[in-house]
Amino acid sequence: EVQLLESGGGLVQPGGSLRLSCAASGFTFIGHAMNWVRQAPGKGLEWVSSISGTGAGTYFADSVKGRFTISRDNSKNTLFLQMNSLRVEDTAVYYCARDQGTSGRPHYFDNWGQGTLVTVSS
Amino acid sequence: QSVLTQPPSVSAAPGQKVTISCSGSSSNIAYNYVSWYQHLPGAAPKLLIYDSNKRPSGIPDRFSGSQSGTSATLGITGLQTGDEADYYCGTWDSSLSAGVFGGGTKLTVL
């Protein structure tokens, strides 16, 4: 059974940093690109970033480009999202989602975690 | 403002059929497959349709998808109260080099 478990969320001040993790199990991790998708309070889903199976290719939404970094440790089946220069508008539930493809360019997301809440507030 | 446009809400009676539209452009839906997701409050989003019209195992055939030109449609027949949720379309946008979602449609089963 595919399982994705996010962690690392919490309260952070504007301008601060946070690192999210997503522990994956139940599948061959390197065989799938991975994504982060977020949902701000009262808003819809927003794709944030993706990374290829090998980690060589990454993509970012314009709203986080230059501030967020995505990475993965295939030896530990773990996906990361390093979030710097956080803004109030980054407040959201962040979901880790498995992509059916391997290239990093988002195709479709066939498994999702339960999400971790990030609150950016002073 | 989402790149893909969905109606904010739709509603229908139990047992009836509903369709949810997703309108895009030549940089996204016209040349890339659309997927659809169901999102219940407090739960993880769930894949309903991928590659325009394919259903993952376990998704009943009450759910269907279609895609033509710059638009896509999700259809749900035999509506049940358990279908009440938010529904999102998603695809790749070649101009933005980014994944994109619609703004979401809230389905109410009256």
gemmi code that builds the backbone of each chain (N, CA, C; Angstrom):
import gemmi

chains = {
    "A": [
        ("GLU", (0.843, -1.194, 0.000), (0.000, 0.000, 0.000), (0.879, 1.246, 0.000)),
        ("VAL", (0.573, 2.158, -0.924), (1.310, 3.417, -0.989), (0.960, 4.278, 0.207)),
        ("GLN", (1.975, 4.800, 0.873), (1.765, 5.723, 1.993), (2.694, 6.912, 1.841)),
        ("LEU", (2.136, 8.090, 2.071), (2.885, 9.338, 2.041), (2.566, 10.085, 3.328)),
        ("LEU", (3.607, 10.400, 4.109), (3.395, 11.035, 5.400), (4.218, 12.307, 5.492)),
        ("GLU", (3.513, 13.444, 5.468), (4.180, 14.739, 5.559), (4.456, 15.113, 7.014)),
        ("SER", (5.492, 15.901, 7.199), (5.808, 16.429, 8.526), (6.586, 17.725, 8.357)),
        ("GLY", (6.749, 18.446, 9.457), (7.555, 19.656, 9.426), (6.779, 20.955, 9.427)),
        ("GLY", (5.465, 20.867, 9.322), (4.672, 22.088, 9.329), (4.669, 22.747, 10.700)),
        ("GLY", (4.187, 23.970, 10.749), (4.115, 24.685, 12.016), (3.945, 26.170, 11.800)),
        ("LEU", (4.122, 26.912, 12.888), (3.981, 28.364, 12.859), (5.348, 29.000, 12.661)),
        ("VAL", (5.441, 29.912, 11.724), (6.708, 30.604, 11.455), (6.400, 32.064, 11.158)),
        ("GLN", (7.324, 32.942, 11.513), (7.139, 34.366, 11.258), (7.445, 34.699, 9.799)),
        ("PRO", (6.840, 35.760, 9.283), (7.167, 36.198, 7.926), (8.667, 36.424, 7.790)),
        ("GLY", (9.201, 35.953, 6.672), (10.633, 36.040, 6.428), (11.397, 34.827, 6.918)),
        ("GLY", (10.733, 33.969, 7.659), (11.384, 32.799, 8.219), (11.468, 31.631, 7.253)),
        ("SER", (11.985, 30.522, 7.758), (12.186, 29.330, 6.935), (11.571, 28.111, 7.608)),
        ("LEU", (11.275, 27.125, 6.782), (10.711, 25.869, 7.268), (11.072, 24.787, 6.263)),
        ("ARG", (11.292, 23.570, 6.755), (11.571, 22.455, 5.863), (10.533, 21.367, 6.071)),
        ("LEU", (9.814, 21.059, 5.014), (8.827, 19.992, 5.050), (9.453, 18.693, 4.561)),
        ("SER", (8.981, 17.596, 5.126), (9.408, 16.272, 4.687), (8.195, 15.433, 4.327)),
        ("CYS", (8.404, 14.473, 3.455), (7.355, 13.528, 3.083), (7.996, 12.147, 3.020)),
        ("ALA", (7.651, 11.301, 3.962), (8.176, 9.938, 4.003), (7.288, 9.031, 3.166)),
        ("ALA", (7.894, 8.353, 2.203), (7.138, 7.508, 1.288), (7.409, 6.031, 1.553)),
        ("SER", (6.402, 5.208, 1.346), (6.563, 3.771, 1.487), (5.545, 3.051, 0.620)),
        ("GLY", (5.824, 1.778, 0.361), (4.882, 0.962, -0.391), (5.079, 0.977, -1.893)),
        ("PHE", (6.109, 1.657, -2.381), (6.378, 1.678, -3.818), (7.851, 1.991, -4.046)),
        ("THR", (8.289, 1.808, -5.300), (9.672, 2.103, -5.672), (9.817, 3.601, -5.846)),
        ("PHE", (10.375, 4.249, -4.832), (10.373, 5.707, -4.747), (11.044, 6.354, -5.961)),
        ("ILE", (12.182, 5.858, -6.360), (12.941, 6.473, -7.457), (12.192, 6.355, -8.785)),
        ("GLY", (11.210, 5.489, -8.845), (10.451, 5.283, -10.071), (9.352, 6.300, -10.300)),
        ("HIS", (9.235, 7.267, -9.419), (8.163, 8.249, -9.539), (8.659, 9.658, -9.265)),
        ("ALA", (8.221, 10.606, -10.115), (8.389, 12.011, -9.775), (7.480, 12.310, -8.588)),
        ("MET", (7.811, 13.368, -7.854), (7.022, 13.732, -6.678), (6.695, 15.221, -6.731)),
        ("ASN", (5.605, 15.575, -6.094), (5.118, 16.949, -6.144), (4.713, 17.455, -4.761)),
        ("TRP", (4.702, 18.762, -4.638), (4.070, 19.440, -3.507), (2.910, 20.271, -4.061)),
        ("VAL", (1.774, 20.135, -3.402), (0.571, 20.890, -3.756), (0.050, 21.500, -2.458)),
        ("ARG", (-0.421, 22.736, -2.506), (-0.898, 23.361, -1.289), (-2.325, 23.878, -1.442)),
        ("GLN", (-2.951, 24.094, -0.287), (-4.289, 24.669, -0.271), (-4.357, 25.688, 0.857)),
        ("ALA", (-4.442, 26.944, 0.484), (-4.591, 28.021, 1.456), (-6.001, 27.986, 2.039)),
        ("PRO", (-6.183, 28.533, 3.231), (-7.506, 28.516, 3.860), (-8.580, 29.122, 2.968)),
        ("GLY", (-9.633, 28.357, 2.718), (-10.731, 28.841, 1.903), (-10.447, 28.932, 0.416)),
        ("LYS", (-9.302, 28.447, -0.013), (-8.911, 28.526, -1.428), (-8.832, 27.140, -2.040)),
        ("GLY", (-8.528, 27.103, -3.332), (-8.413, 25.843, -4.041), (-7.005, 25.271, -3.999)),
        ("LEU", (-6.822, 24.166, -4.690), (-5.512, 23.539, -4.775), (-4.584, 24.371, -5.640)),
        ("GLU", (-3.328, 24.451, -5.229), (-2.302, 25.152, -5.997), (-1.080, 24.261, -6.097)),
        ("TRP", (-0.669, 23.920, -7.312), (0.562, 23.167, -7.510), (1.745, 24.042, -7.134)),
        ("VAL", (2.706, 23.482, -6.393), (3.837, 24.254, -5.891), (5.141, 23.886, -6.600)),
        ("SER", (5.445, 22.578, -6.647), (6.738, 22.186, -7.176), (6.737, 20.701, -7.487)),
        ("SER", (7.651, 20.294, -8.371), (7.807, 18.878, -8.686), (9.274, 18.555, -8.876)),
        ("ILE", (9.615, 17.284, -8.728), (10.989, 16.821, -8.898), (10.963, 15.459, -9.567)),
        ("SER", (11.887, 15.224, -10.480), (11.950, 13.962, -11.199), (12.375, 12.828, -10.267)),
        ("GLY", (12.242, 11.610, -10.753), (12.580, 10.444, -9.939), (14.031, 10.443, -9.479)),
        ("THR", (14.928, 10.866, -10.342), (16.343, 10.897, -9.985), (16.725, 12.148, -9.214)),
        ("GLY", (15.851, 13.150, -9.257), (16.156, 14.417, -8.603), (16.819, 15.428, -9.521)),
        ("ALA", (17.066, 15.032, -10.769), (17.808, 15.895, -11.686), (16.964, 17.043, -12.229)),
        ("GLY", (15.654, 16.842, -12.305), (14.782, 17.869, -12.878), (13.799, 18.397, -11.857)),
        ("THR", (13.660, 19.725, -11.804), (12.720, 20.342, -10.873), (11.925, 21.438, -11.571)),
        ("TYR", (10.719, 21.662, -11.065), (9.857, 22.716, -11.572), (9.222, 23.437, -10.377)),
        ("PHE", (8.920, 24.723, -10.584), (8.337, 25.510, -9.502), (7.247, 26.428, -10.038)),
        ("ALA", (6.244, 26.668, -9.204), (5.261, 27.696, -9.510), (5.930, 29.064, -9.386)),
        ("ASP", (5.488, 30.011, -10.188), (6.065, 31.355, -10.129), (5.968, 31.952, -8.727)),
        ("SER", (4.908, 31.608, -8.004), (4.675, 32.186, -6.685), (5.733, 31.790, -5.652)),
        ("VAL", (6.495, 30.725, -5.927), (7.494, 30.276, -4.953), (8.898, 30.220, -5.538)),
        ("LYS", (9.023, 30.494, -6.828), (10.322, 30.404, -7.498), (11.321, 31.336, -6.837)),
        ("GLY", (12.512, 30.799, -6.559), (13.542, 31.594, -5.916), (13.491, 31.579, -4.402)),
        ("ARG", (12.381, 31.093, -3.847), (12.243, 31.035, -2.383), (12.181, 29.592, -1.879)),
        ("PHE", (11.591, 28.711, -2.659), (11.433, 27.306, -2.267), (12.393, 26.429, -3.063)),
        ("THR", (12.868, 25.372, -2.422), (13.716, 24.374, -3.075), (13.126, 22.996, -2.811)),
        ("ILE", (13.046, 22.184, -3.842), (12.555, 20.819, -3.688), (13.739, 19.861, -3.845)),
        ("SER", (13.750, 18.818, -3.057), (14.815, 17.822, -3.153), (14.282, 16.475, -2.668)),
        ("ARG", (15.065, 15.444, -2.875), (14.663, 14.108, -2.438), (15.887, 13.296, -2.074)),
        ("ASP", (15.705, 12.365, -1.141), (16.746, 11.429, -0.758), (16.207, 10.035, -1.096)),
        ("ASN", (16.624, 9.509, -2.225), (16.089, 8.225, -2.679), (16.567, 7.059, -1.813)),
        ("SER", (17.648, 7.255, -1.076), (18.119, 6.193, -0.183), (17.237, 6.086, 1.059)),
        ("LYS", (16.513, 7.171, 1.351), (15.648, 7.191, 2.520), (14.174, 7.359, 2.147)),
        ("ASN", (13.884, 7.287, 0.850), (12.496, 7.409, 0.375), (11.800, 8.637, 0.950)),
        ("THR", (12.475, 9.757, 0.877), (11.947, 10.974, 1.484), (12.043, 12.151, 0.520)),
        ("LEU", (10.967, 12.919, 0.481), (10.867, 14.137, -0.316), (10.937, 15.323, 0.633)),
        ("PHE", (11.544, 16.418, 0.163), (11.674, 17.608, 0.999), (11.187, 18.855, 0.251)),
        ("LEU", (10.784, 19.841, 1.040), (10.504, 21.167, 0.505), (11.105, 22.174, 1.474)),
        ("GLN", (12.164, 22.833, 1.030), (12.793, 23.876, 1.831), (12.130, 25.202, 1.464)),
        ("MET", (11.523, 25.838, 2.456), (10.782, 27.074, 2.208), (11.479, 28.227, 2.927)),
        ("ASN", (11.977, 29.172, 2.170), (12.655, 30.345, 2.722), (11.856, 31.611, 2.414)),
        ("SER", (12.204, 32.679, 3.095), (11.545, 33.982, 2.876), (10.035, 33.823, 2.857)),
        ("LEU", (9.528, 33.133, 3.869), (8.102, 32.826, 3.891), (7.252, 34.078, 4.031)),
        ("ARG", (6.101, 34.053, 3.368), (5.161, 35.169, 3.370), (3.839, 34.713, 3.981)),
        ("VAL", (3.052, 35.662, 4.419), (1.739, 35.339, 4.982), (0.927, 34.516, 3.986)),
        ("GLU", (1.055, 34.838, 2.713), (0.277, 34.144, 1.684), (0.749, 32.720, 1.413)),
        ("ASP", (1.833, 32.302, 2.053), (2.262, 30.900, 1.952), (1.539, 30.018, 2.964)),
        ("THR", (0.736, 30.617, 3.820), (-0.044, 29.846, 4.789), (-0.975, 28.898, 4.050)),
        ("ALA", (-0.845, 27.602, 4.349), (-1.623, 26.596, 3.622), (-1.365, 25.216, 4.212)),
        ("VAL", (-2.209, 24.283, 3.838), (-1.919, 22.863, 4.045), (-1.096, 22.419, 2.843)),
        ("TYR", (0.046, 21.811, 3.104), (0.939, 21.358, 2.050), (0.820, 19.841, 1.918)),
        ("TYR", (0.480, 19.398, 0.708), (0.339, 17.986, 0.409), (1.515, 17.496, -0.425)),
        ("CYS", (1.954, 16.323, -0.105), (2.915, 15.586, -0.916), (2.097, 14.680, -1.839)),
        ("ALA", (2.437, 14.636, -3.125), (1.660, 13.840, -4.068), (2.585, 13.083, -5.021)),
        ("ARG", (2.309, 11.822, -5.207), (3.096, 11.006, -6.120), (2.618, 11.200, -7.553)),
        ("ASP", (3.563, 11.348, -8.467), (3.248, 11.473, -9.884), (3.397, 10.103, -10.539)),
        ("GLN", (2.555, 9.855, -11.513), (2.673, 8.580, -12.206), (3.924, 8.537, -13.088)),
        ("GLY", (4.359, 9.688, -13.550), (5.533, 9.756, -14.404), (6.820, 9.846, -13.614)),
        ("THR", (7.935, 9.897, -14.342), (9.241, 9.981, -13.694), (10.003, 11.250, -14.055)),
        ("SER", (9.545, 11.974, -15.066), (10.356, 13.051, -15.626), (10.436, 14.299, -14.772)),
        ("GLY", (9.453, 14.493, -13.911), (9.423, 15.715, -13.113), (8.368, 16.671, -13.597)),
        ("ARG", (8.121, 16.683, -14.917), (7.018, 17.499, -15.426), (5.723, 16.855, -14.946)),
        ("PRO", (4.889, 17.583, -14.184), (3.696, 16.963, -13.606), (2.804, 16.331, -14.661)),
        ("HIS", (2.386, 15.095, -14.378), (1.479, 14.387, -15.278), (0.135, 14.230, -14.572)),
        ("TYR", (0.027, 13.311, -13.656), (-1.130, 13.281, -12.764), (-0.703, 12.675, -11.439)),
        ("PHE", (-1.489, 13.000, -10.395), (-1.095, 12.670, -9.032), (-1.980, 11.544, -8.510)),
        ("ASP", (-1.417, 10.338, -8.417), (-2.255, 9.185, -8.110), (-2.309, 8.812, -6.637)),
        ("ASN", (-1.457, 9.401, -5.834), (-1.507, 9.180, -4.389), (-1.097, 10.461, -3.678)),
        ("TRP", (-1.803, 10.778, -2.595), (-1.581, 12.001, -1.845), (-1.412, 11.693, -0.358)),
        ("GLY", (-0.633, 12.517, 0.321), (-0.566, 12.435, 1.766), (-1.718, 13.197, 2.394)),
        ("GLN", (-1.756, 13.195, 3.710), (-2.820, 13.870, 4.450), (-2.560, 15.361, 4.621)),
        ("GLY", (-1.332, 15.774, 4.373), (-1.013, 17.193, 4.437), (-0.432, 17.629, 5.768)),
        ("THR", (0.307, 18.735, 5.734), (0.851, 19.346, 6.935), (0.597, 20.849, 6.850)),
        ("LEU", (0.168, 21.431, 7.956), (-0.232, 22.834, 7.960), (0.952, 23.745, 8.228)),
        ("VAL", (1.120, 24.718, 7.367), (2.127, 25.762, 7.542), (1.391, 27.085, 7.765)),
        ("THR", (1.703, 27.731, 8.867), (1.094, 29.026, 9.181), (2.184, 30.071, 9.283)),
        ("VAL", (2.090, 31.084, 8.435), (3.061, 32.182, 8.444), (2.374, 33.399, 9.032)),
        ("SER", (2.799, 33.777, 10.224), (2.144, 34.873, 10.929), (3.071, 35.453, 11.979)),
        ("SER", (2.916, 36.735, 12.212), (3.702, 37.383, 13.260), (2.926, 37.397, 14.573)),
    ],
    "B": [
        ("GLN", (-6.721, 34.241, -9.449), (-7.275, 33.879, -10.753), (-6.594, 32.621, -11.271)),
        ("SER", (-7.346, 31.528, -11.374), (-6.767, 30.273, -11.838), (-6.594, 30.266, -13.347)),
        ("VAL", (-5.585, 29.519, -13.790), (-5.325, 29.381, -15.226), (-6.450, 28.589, -15.890)),
        ("LEU", (-6.975, 27.599, -15.162), (-8.094, 26.805, -15.652), (-9.371, 27.286, -14.962)),
        ("THR", (-10.447, 27.432, -15.742), (-11.682, 27.987, -15.201), (-12.741, 26.916, -14.981)),
        ("GLN", (-13.210, 26.832, -13.764), (-14.296, 25.917, -13.415), (-15.444, 26.716, -12.823)),
        ("PRO", (-16.677, 26.198, -12.934), (-17.786, 26.875, -12.234), (-17.594, 26.712, -10.732)),
        ("PRO", (-17.899, 27.743, -9.947), (-17.687, 27.649, -8.498), (-18.528, 26.554, -7.844)),
        ("SER", (-19.714, 26.322, -8.372), (-20.592, 25.337, -7.748), (-21.547, 24.733, -8.769)),
        ("VAL", (-21.945, 23.509, -8.488), (-23.000, 22.822, -9.236), (-23.822, 22.037, -8.235)),
        ("SER", (-25.041, 21.733, -8.601), (-25.882, 20.948, -7.707), (-26.868, 20.112, -8.509)),
        ("ALA", (-27.295, 19.024, -7.919), (-28.274, 18.148, -8.537), (-28.839, 17.232, -7.459)),
        ("ALA", (-29.926, 16.577, -7.782), (-30.577, 15.687, -6.830), (-29.920, 14.315, -6.835)),
        ("PRO", (-30.079, 13.566, -5.760), (-29.567, 12.191, -5.742), (-30.110, 11.385, -6.917)),
        ("GLY", (-29.217, 10.601, -7.514), (-29.609, 9.778, -8.653), (-29.484, 10.464, -9.992)),
        ("GLN", (-29.366, 11.786, -9.963), (-29.246, 12.533, -11.215), (-27.810, 12.577, -11.712)),
        ("LYS", (-27.627, 13.278, -12.819), (-26.305, 13.420, -13.436), (-25.870, 14.874, -13.368)),
        ("VAL", (-24.567, 15.097, -13.244), (-24.032, 16.447, -13.266), (-22.744, 16.461, -14.088)),
        ("THR", (-22.467, 17.595, -14.710), (-21.201, 17.759, -15.411), (-20.492, 18.989, -14.867)),
        ("ILE", (-19.175, 18.908, -14.812), (-18.336, 20.014, -14.348), (-17.361, 20.340, -15.468)),
        ("SER", (-17.352, 21.578, -15.885), (-16.494, 21.995, -16.992), (-15.174, 22.566, -16.490)),
        ("CYS", (-14.193, 22.495, -17.363), (-12.855, 23.017, -17.070), (-12.348, 23.645, -18.357)),
        ("SER", (-12.218, 24.951, -18.353), (-11.832, 25.669, -19.564), (-10.408, 26.190, -19.453)),
        ("GLY", (-9.624, 25.939, -20.495), (-8.237, 26.361, -20.483), (-7.861, 27.090, -21.759)),
        ("SER", (-6.671, 26.807, -22.261), (-6.176, 27.518, -23.432), (-5.233, 26.649, -24.250)),
        ("SER", (-4.663, 27.241, -25.294), (-3.757, 26.500, -26.174), (-2.459, 26.136, -25.478)),
        ("SER", (-2.163, 26.742, -24.342), (-0.915, 26.411, -23.659), (-1.093, 25.321, -22.606)),
        ("ASN", (-2.311, 24.897, -22.380), (-2.513, 23.842, -21.387), (-3.412, 22.718, -21.907)),
        ("ILE", (-4.701, 22.840, -21.808), (-5.586, 21.727, -22.134), (-5.478, 21.297, -23.596)),
        ("ALA", (-5.232, 22.248, -24.485), (-5.220, 21.912, -25.917), (-4.197, 20.841, -26.256)),
        ("TYR", (-3.081, 20.795, -25.516), (-2.014, 19.857, -25.871), (-1.558, 18.969, -24.718)),
        ("ASN", (-2.276, 18.991, -23.626), (-1.895, 18.172, -22.468), (-3.120, 17.504, -21.863)),
        ("TYR", (-2.910, 16.293, -21.344), (-4.018, 15.568, -20.733), (-4.477, 16.244, -19.449)),
        ("VAL", (-5.780, 16.132, -19.200), (-6.394, 16.661, -17.991), (-6.642, 15.523, -17.000)),
        ("SER", (-6.454, 15.811, -15.737), (-6.824, 14.882, -14.672), (-7.830, 15.579, -13.751)),
        ("TRP", (-8.598, 14.772, -13.042), (-9.626, 15.290, -12.143), (-9.459, 14.697, -10.745)),
        ("TYR", (-9.714, 15.525, -9.734), (-9.529, 15.123, -8.346), (-10.767, 15.479, -7.531)),
        ("GLN", (-11.065, 14.604, -6.578), (-12.143, 14.824, -5.619), (-11.502, 15.152, -4.273)),
        ("HIS", (-11.979, 16.231, -3.633), (-11.401, 16.627, -2.361), (-12.495, 16.830, -1.337)),
        ("LEU", (-12.530, 15.922, -0.378), (-13.459, 16.043, 0.730), (-12.784, 16.804, 1.860)),
        ("PRO", (-13.536, 17.603, 2.609), (-12.941, 18.382, 3.705), (-12.182, 17.490, 4.681)),
        ("GLY", (-10.954, 17.902, 4.987), (-10.162, 17.167, 5.967), (-9.509, 15.905, 5.446)),
        ("ALA", (-9.702, 15.616, 4.163), (-9.132, 14.397, 3.589), (-8.103, 14.748, 2.531)),
        ("ALA", (-7.353, 13.752, 2.126), (-6.415, 13.949, 1.024), (-7.183, 13.968, -0.295)),
        ("PRO", (-6.782, 14.805, -1.245), (-7.406, 14.751, -2.564), (-7.269, 13.353, -3.157)),
        ("LYS", (-8.209, 12.997, -4.025), (-8.255, 11.654, -4.602), (-8.353, 11.758, -6.113)),
        ("LEU", (-7.513, 11.000, -6.811), (-7.540, 10.990, -8.273), (-8.786, 10.271, -8.770)),
        ("LEU", (-9.551, 10.931, -9.628), (-10.753, 10.334, -10.211), (-10.563, 9.936, -11.677)),
        ("ILE", (-9.920, 10.822, -12.426), (-9.757, 10.641, -13.859), (-8.348, 11.091, -14.229)),
        ("TYR", (-7.684, 10.339, -15.080), (-6.388, 10.767, -15.598), (-6.370, 10.573, -17.111)),
        ("ASP", (-5.401, 11.255, -17.753), (-5.298, 11.184, -19.214), (-6.655, 11.401, -19.890)),
        ("SER", (-7.355, 12.392, -19.423), (-8.616, 12.850, -19.998), (-9.810, 11.983, -19.636)),
        ("ASN", (-9.703, 10.663, -19.773), (-10.899, 9.828, -19.633), (-10.647, 8.465, -18.999)),
        ("LYS", (-9.505, 8.271, -18.381), (-9.193, 6.971, -17.774), (-9.482, 7.009, -16.265)),
        ("ARG", (-9.989, 5.919, -15.756), (-10.285, 5.822, -14.326), (-9.293, 4.902, -13.634)),
        ("PRO", (-8.731, 5.354, -12.503), (-7.878, 4.447, -11.720), (-8.717, 3.292, -11.193)),
        ("SER", (-8.057, 2.206, -10.850), (-8.786, 1.083, -10.271), (-9.472, 1.528, -8.986)),
        ("GLY", (-10.708, 1.071, -8.815), (-11.459, 1.426, -7.619), (-12.389, 2.606, -7.806)),
        ("ILE", (-12.236, 3.353, -8.880), (-13.137, 4.482, -9.153), (-14.310, 3.950, -9.984)),
        ("PRO", (-15.530, 4.111, -9.484), (-16.680, 3.546, -10.205), (-16.914, 4.234, -11.542)),
        ("ASP", (-17.572, 3.507, -12.450), (-17.795, 4.046, -13.795), (-18.882, 5.114, -13.814)),
        ("ARG", (-19.385, 5.498, -12.642), (-20.275, 6.662, -12.561), (-19.507, 7.946, -12.886)),
        ("PHE", (-18.185, 7.876, -12.746), (-17.332, 9.023, -13.027), (-16.719, 8.856, -14.428)),
        ("SER", (-16.813, 9.917, -15.218), (-16.270, 9.870, -16.573), (-15.631, 11.203, -16.917)),
        ("GLY", (-14.721, 11.170, -17.883), (-14.062, 12.396, -18.300), (-13.987, 12.479, -19.805)),
        ("SER", (-13.958, 13.710, -20.289), (-13.779, 13.941, -21.719), (-12.986, 15.223, -21.901)),
        ("GLN", (-12.413, 15.360, -23.091), (-11.548, 16.510, -23.361), (-11.594, 16.804, -24.841)),
        ("SER", (-11.758, 18.083, -25.194), (-11.786, 18.477, -26.599), (-11.343, 19.925, -26.720)),
        ("GLY", (-10.414, 20.173, -27.617), (-9.922, 21.535, -27.788), (-9.301, 22.063, -26.518)),
        ("THR", (-9.814, 23.181, -26.045), (-9.267, 23.795, -24.835), (-10.172, 23.579, -23.619)),
        ("SER", (-11.031, 22.568, -23.676), (-11.931, 22.316, -22.552), (-11.965, 20.844, -22.180)),
        ("ALA", (-12.322, 20.598, -20.933), (-12.498, 19.240, -20.431), (-13.752, 19.212, -19.565)),
        ("THR", (-14.305, 18.020, -19.429), (-15.532, 17.866, -18.655), (-15.474, 16.621, -17.798)),
        ("LEU", (-15.917, 16.759, -16.564), (-16.099, 15.627, -15.655), (-17.589, 15.359, -15.551)),
        ("GLY", (-17.974, 14.112, -15.709), (-19.373, 13.742, -15.572), (-19.545, 12.773, -14.408)),
        ("ILE", (-20.598, 12.971, -13.661), (-20.916, 12.073, -12.555), (-22.382, 11.693, -12.677)),
        ("THR", (-22.650, 10.402, -12.793), (-24.026, 9.924, -12.878), (-24.426, 9.234, -11.577)),
        ("GLY", (-25.724, 8.999, -11.423), (-26.204, 8.314, -10.222), (-25.705, 8.972, -8.944)),
        ("LEU", (-25.884, 10.304, -8.856), (-25.323, 11.067, -7.741), (-25.722, 10.498, -6.384)),
        ("GLN", (-24.753, 10.495, -5.478), (-24.964, 10.053, -4.105), (-24.563, 11.181, -3.156)),
        ("THR", (-25.113, 11.167, -1.964), (-24.760, 12.224, -1.002), (-23.267, 12.195, -0.695)),
        ("GLY", (-22.670, 11.010, -0.791), (-21.237, 10.896, -0.546), (-20.377, 11.533, -1.617)),
        ("ASP", (-21.000, 11.954, -2.727), (-20.248, 12.619, -3.796), (-20.056, 14.097, -3.502)),
        ("GLU", (-20.715, 14.614, -2.458), (-20.556, 16.027, -2.123), (-19.100, 16.297, -1.746)),
        ("ALA", (-18.475, 17.161, -2.527), (-17.044, 17.424, -2.367), (-16.664, 18.569, -3.291)),
        ("ASP", (-15.401, 18.947, -3.216), (-14.842, 19.886, -4.185), (-14.122, 19.088, -5.267)),
        ("TYR", (-14.287, 19.500, -6.507), (-13.686, 18.811, -7.642), (-12.758, 19.753, -8.395)),
        ("TYR", (-11.568, 19.252, -8.729), (-10.552, 20.064, -9.393), (-10.063, 19.392, -10.667)),
        ("CYS", (-9.870, 20.187, -11.698), (-9.179, 19.707, -12.887), (-7.737, 20.181, -12.806)),
        ("GLY", (-6.855, 19.456, -13.467), (-5.447, 19.822, -13.450), (-4.768, 19.378, -14.724)),
        ("THR", (-3.715, 20.081, -15.082), (-2.926, 19.717, -16.247), (-1.585, 20.435, -16.202)),
        ("TRP", (-0.817, 20.304, -17.266), (0.460, 20.997, -17.423), (0.251, 22.201, -18.314)),
        ("ASP", (0.893, 23.324, -17.954), (0.849, 24.500, -18.805), (2.221, 24.706, -19.427)),
        ("SER", (2.280, 24.599, -20.736), (3.566, 24.653, -21.441), (4.183, 26.050, -21.417)),
        ("SER", (3.366, 27.075, -21.390), (3.887, 28.449, -21.363), (4.469, 28.795, -19.998)),
        ("LEU", (3.786, 28.367, -18.950), (4.251, 28.628, -17.595), (5.319, 27.638, -17.150)),
        ("SER", (5.424, 26.507, -17.859), (6.271, 25.385, -17.405), (5.934, 25.043, -15.966)),
        ("ALA", (4.645, 24.840, -15.742), (4.156, 24.594, -14.382), (2.886, 23.775, -14.425)),
        ("GLY", (2.641, 23.042, -13.355), (1.353, 22.387, -13.190), (0.317, 23.430, -12.838)),
        ("VAL", (-0.910, 23.199, -13.267), (-1.979, 24.143, -12.968), (-3.246, 23.384, -12.594)),
        ("PHE", (-4.037, 23.993, -11.709), (-5.325, 23.459, -11.312), (-6.408, 24.481, -11.646)),
        ("GLY", (-7.626, 23.988, -11.786), (-8.765, 24.877, -11.836), (-9.063, 25.391, -10.435)),
        ("GLY", (-9.964, 26.367, -10.354), (-10.286, 26.954, -9.063), (-11.127, 26.066, -8.161)),
        ("GLY", (-11.629, 24.972, -8.737), (-12.423, 24.042, -7.940), (-13.913, 24.283, -8.089)),
        ("THR", (-14.678, 23.211, -8.040), (-16.145, 23.273, -8.120), (-16.729, 22.508, -6.946)),
        ("LYS", (-17.596, 23.184, -6.199), (-18.243, 22.533, -5.063), (-19.530, 21.872, -5.536)),
        ("LEU", (-19.586, 20.548, -5.367), (-20.771, 19.796, -5.752), (-21.675, 19.604, -4.550)),
        ("THR", (-22.928, 20.012, -4.713), (-23.947, 19.797, -3.685), (-24.972, 18.823, -4.230)),
        ("VAL", (-25.232, 17.775, -3.466), (-26.262, 16.805, -3.832), (-27.475, 17.098, -2.963)),
        ("LEU", (-28.473, 17.673, -3.585), (-29.615, 18.223, -2.846), (-30.501, 17.128, -2.265)),
    ],
}
model = gemmi.Model(1)
for chain_id, residues in chains.items():
    chain = gemmi.Chain(chain_id)
    for i, (resn, *xyz) in enumerate(residues, 1):
        res = gemmi.Residue()
        res.name, res.seqid = resn, gemmi.SeqId(i, " ")
        for name, pos in zip(("N", "CA", "C"), xyz):
            atom = gemmi.Atom()
            atom.name, atom.element = name, gemmi.Element(name[0])
            atom.pos, atom.b_iso = gemmi.Position(*pos), 0.0
            res.add_atom(atom)
        chain.add_residue(res)
    model.add_chain(chain)
structure = gemmi.Structure()
structure.add_model(model)
structure.setup_entities()
